[in-house]
């Protein structure tokens, strides 16, 4: 008796069924992890879509948008956050909704070229950051953010970013990070901070100065390491 040959279509269907079953098992074992990864996929797509829209804007105008044009709270002196759902006035180049899945507690950080202490009149580069929820994966960390080490002083804690061509690199300092409890304490490398003495006091700061500026009023009393 001749056996019926297994066709490529049957193999494909079998593999598809196995993938669906595996996804179901993973969801049952750890449903929150499934949600975290789904949120992270949305975040990465949001940033990638925004990058394309910003490149269209710079092609038309020669500049990247200033914080006052695109952000919720943008001024000409600060980095700012993007969430265009219901944002007024709207930035016409953002033709898709761009907002973190947890918008009430997290938004995308937008940084552009500065000229001294103010945003350049015609910014030539940008960075846009997001906080990811799924556990750290070194193979996906193309920017070297480690565990939330990317950002702009004093706004650290970001783990994913997109940039314009020619934007300066965002590198984590290899040592001398600081945390604040009642004072600014050095805790070593960023990885050491995240598991050692400073772990409970995130965020971490790349210098004692940025740590002190974030926590000690300029006119208030100074602590030991912030004199």
C-alpha positions as CSV (number, residue, x, y, z in Angstrom):
1,X,0.0,0.0,0.0
2,X,1.3,3.4,-1.0
3,X,1.7,6.1,1.7
4,X,0.4,9.6,0.9
5,X,3.2,12.1,0.7
6,X,3.1,15.0,3.2
7,X,2.7,18.2,1.3
8,X,4.4,21.6,2.0
9,X,0.9,23.0,2.8
10,X,0.3,20.4,5.5
11,X,3.7,21.0,7.0
12,X,3.0,24.8,7.1
13,X,-0.4,24.2,8.7
14,X,1.1,21.9,11.4
15,X,3.8,24.5,12.2
16,X,1.2,27.2,12.5
17,X,-0.9,25.2,14.9
18,X,2.2,24.4,17.0
19,X,3.1,28.1,17.2
20,X,-0.5,29.0,18.2
21,X,-0.5,26.3,20.9
22,X,2.9,27.4,22.2
23,X,1.8,31.1,22.4
24,X,-1.3,29.9,24.3
25,X,0.8,27.9,26.8
26,X,3.2,30.9,27.3
27,X,0.2,33.2,28.0
28,X,-1.2,30.8,30.5
29,X,2.1,30.5,32.3
30,X,2.8,34.2,32.4
31,X,0.0,36.4,31.1
32,X,1.7,39.6,32.3
33,X,4.8,38.9,30.3
34,X,2.7,38.5,27.2
35,X,1.2,41.9,27.9
36,X,4.6,43.5,28.6
37,X,6.0,42.2,25.3
38,X,2.9,43.4,23.4
39,X,3.3,46.8,24.9
40,X,6.9,46.9,23.9
41,X,6.1,46.0,20.3
42,X,3.7,48.9,20.3
43,X,6.3,51.3,21.7
44,X,9.0,50.2,19.1
45,X,6.5,50.7,16.3
46,X,5.4,54.1,17.6
47,X,9.0,55.3,17.7
48,X,9.8,53.8,14.3
49,X,6.7,55.4,12.8
50,X,7.5,58.8,14.4
51,X,11.0,58.7,13.0
52,X,9.6,58.3,9.5
53,X,7.2,61.2,10.1
54,X,10.0,63.4,11.5
55,X,12.2,62.6,8.5
56,X,9.4,63.8,6.2
57,X,9.2,67.0,8.2
58,X,13.0,67.7,8.0
59,X,12.9,66.9,4.2
60,X,10.2,69.6,3.8
61,X,11.6,72.2,6.2
62,X,15.3,71.5,6.7
63,X,14.9,71.3,10.5
64,X,13.5,68.8,13.0
65,X,10.6,70.2,15.0
66,X,11.2,72.1,18.2
67,X,9.7,70.9,21.5
68,X,7.1,73.7,21.3
69,X,5.8,72.2,18.1
70,X,5.5,68.6,18.9
71,X,5.4,68.0,22.7
72,X,2.9,68.1,25.5
73,X,4.9,70.5,27.7
74,X,7.7,71.7,25.4
75,X,9.7,74.9,25.9
76,X,12.8,76.1,24.2
77,X,15.0,75.0,27.1
78,X,13.9,71.5,28.0
79,X,13.5,68.0,26.6
80,X,9.9,67.0,26.5
81,X,7.3,64.3,26.1
82,X,5.2,63.2,23.1
83,X,1.7,61.8,23.3
84,X,-0.4,63.2,20.5
85,X,-3.8,61.7,21.5
86,X,-5.9,64.8,22.0
87,X,-2.9,67.0,21.9
88,X,-3.6,70.7,21.1
89,X,-2.3,72.1,18.9
90,X,-1.7,69.0,16.9
91,X,1.5,68.5,14.9
92,X,0.2,67.8,11.4
93,X,3.0,65.4,10.4
94,X,2.0,63.0,13.2
95,X,-0.6,61.3,11.1
96,X,-0.8,58.3,13.5
97,X,-1.5,58.1,17.2
98,X,1.8,58.1,19.0
99,X,1.4,57.6,22.7
100,X,2.8,55.1,25.2
101,X,0.4,52.2,26.1
102,X,0.7,53.4,29.7
103,X,0.3,57.1,28.8
104,X,-0.9,58.1,32.3
105,X,2.4,57.0,33.8
106,X,4.9,57.0,30.8
107,X,5.5,59.0,27.7
108,X,8.1,59.1,25.0
109,X,11.0,61.5,25.7
110,X,11.9,63.8,22.8
111,X,15.4,65.5,22.6
112,X,16.8,67.7,19.9
113,X,20.0,69.6,19.3
114,X,20.7,72.4,21.8
115,X,22.6,75.6,21.3
116,X,23.9,76.3,24.8
117,X,21.0,76.2,27.2
118,X,18.3,76.5,24.6
119,X,17.0,74.5,21.7
120,X,18.8,75.2,18.4
121,X,16.7,77.5,16.1
122,X,16.9,74.8,13.4
123,X,17.6,71.4,15.1
124,X,19.6,69.1,12.9
125,X,19.2,65.9,15.0
126,X,16.8,64.3,17.4
127,X,16.6,61.3,19.8
128,X,13.3,59.8,21.0
129,X,13.3,57.4,24.0
130,X,10.9,54.8,25.5
131,X,10.8,52.7,28.6
132,X,10.4,49.0,27.9
133,X,8.6,46.6,30.3
134,X,9.8,43.1,29.3
135,X,13.0,41.8,31.0
136,X,16.3,43.1,29.6
137,X,17.5,41.3,26.5
138,X,21.1,42.2,25.6
139,X,20.6,40.9,22.0
140,X,17.9,43.5,21.4
141,X,19.9,46.3,23.1
142,X,21.5,47.8,20.0
143,X,22.1,51.2,21.7
144,X,23.7,49.8,24.8
145,X,21.1,51.2,27.2
146,X,21.7,48.3,29.6
147,X,18.8,48.2,32.2
148,X,17.2,51.6,31.6
149,X,20.5,53.6,31.3
150,X,19.6,55.8,28.4
151,X,18.2,59.3,28.7
152,X,19.0,63.0,29.1
153,X,20.2,64.3,32.4
154,X,18.4,64.2,34.8
155,X,15.8,62.1,32.9
156,X,17.3,58.6,32.8
157,X,15.6,55.2,33.0
158,X,14.9,54.7,29.2
159,X,15.8,51.5,27.5
160,X,15.0,52.0,23.8
161,X,15.5,54.9,21.4
162,X,15.5,55.9,17.8
163,X,17.6,58.7,16.4
164,X,18.0,60.8,13.3
165,X,21.0,60.2,11.0
166,X,24.1,61.9,12.5
167,X,22.7,62.2,16.1
168,X,25.4,61.9,18.7
169,X,25.6,58.6,20.5
170,X,23.9,58.1,23.8
171,X,26.5,56.1,25.8
172,X,26.1,55.1,29.4
173,X,29.1,56.1,31.6
174,X,31.0,53.0,32.6
175,X,31.2,54.0,36.2
176,X,30.5,56.7,38.8
177,X,26.7,56.5,38.8
178,X,24.9,58.0,41.8
179,X,21.6,57.5,43.6
180,X,19.8,59.6,46.2
181,X,18.2,58.4,49.4
182,X,18.9,61.3,51.8
183,X,22.1,62.2,50.0
184,X,23.8,61.5,46.7
185,X,25.8,58.3,47.0
186,X,28.2,56.8,44.4
187,X,27.1,53.2,43.5
188,X,29.6,52.2,40.8
189,X,28.5,51.0,37.3
190,X,24.9,51.2,36.2
191,X,24.5,47.5,36.6
192,X,25.9,47.7,40.2
193,X,23.4,50.4,41.0
194,X,20.4,48.3,39.7
195,X,21.2,45.4,42.1
196,X,23.2,46.9,44.9
197,X,22.8,49.7,47.5
198,X,21.0,52.0,45.1
199,X,18.6,49.5,43.7
200,X,15.7,50.8,45.8
201,X,16.4,54.4,45.0
202,X,16.2,54.6,41.2
203,X,16.6,56.7,39.1
204,X,20.4,56.8,38.9
205,X,22.5,59.8,37.8
206,X,25.8,59.9,35.8
207,X,27.4,62.5,38.2
208,X,26.9,63.8,41.7
209,X,26.1,67.2,40.2
210,X,23.0,65.9,38.3
211,X,21.9,63.9,41.3
212,X,22.2,67.0,43.6
213,X,20.5,69.3,41.1
214,X,17.5,66.9,40.9
215,X,17.0,66.7,44.7
216,X,18.7,69.6,46.5
217,X,17.2,73.1,46.1
218,X,19.8,75.6,45.1
219,X,18.7,77.9,48.0
220,X,18.2,75.1,50.5
221,X,20.5,73.4,52.9
222,X,23.2,71.2,51.4
223,X,23.8,67.6,52.3
224,X,27.3,66.0,52.7
225,X,27.9,65.1,49.1
226,X,26.1,68.1,47.6
227,X,28.0,71.0,49.1
